[in-house]
Amino acid sequence: MNYNLDFKKVDDFLRQKLNENGNIIICTYYEINFKLDISENDENSFLIYVREKLENLGYDVYFTNSKYFYDNQEKIVNTNEAFVAIKSIY
């Protein structure tokens, strides 16, 4: 894993997202690249780190173009979205 990431900043971002809606988290590439100022080189490390953190919190994580089921509807992670995380009910 690349350690050029500001993990505190990423953790703060995740906390904010969890506070907004604990059932579903949607993260766009805009947020990654501009709000968090994560470089293209660090993007994969960010996604790996976030996936591990969210899975440990009981979320299923879906990446761009993946299908997922939420609110009784099948949806697809849009091309402008880096990931969608849904709180597992199991």
Long-range contacts (C-beta under 8 A, 24 or more apart in sequence): 1-45, 1-48, 1-49, 2-41, 2-42, 2-44, 2-45, 3-45, 4-39, 4-41, 4-42, 4-45, 5-38, 5-42, 5-45, 5-46, 5-49, 6-36, 7-49, 9-36, 10-36, 10-46, 10-49, 10-50, 11-53, 14-50, 14-53, 14-54, 18-57, 22-87, 23-86, 23-87, 24-70, 24-84, 24-85, 24-86, 24-87, 25-54, 25-59, 25-83, 25-84, 25-85, 25-86, 26-81, 26-83, 26-84, 27-81, 27-82, 27-83, 27-84, 27-85, 28-80, 28-81, 28-82, 29-80, 29-81, 29-82, 30-80, 31-82, 32-82, 43-82, 47-82, 47-83, 50-83, 51-83, 54-85, 58-87, 58-88, 59-85, 59-86, 59-87, 59-88, 60-85, 60-86, 60-88, 61-85, 62-86
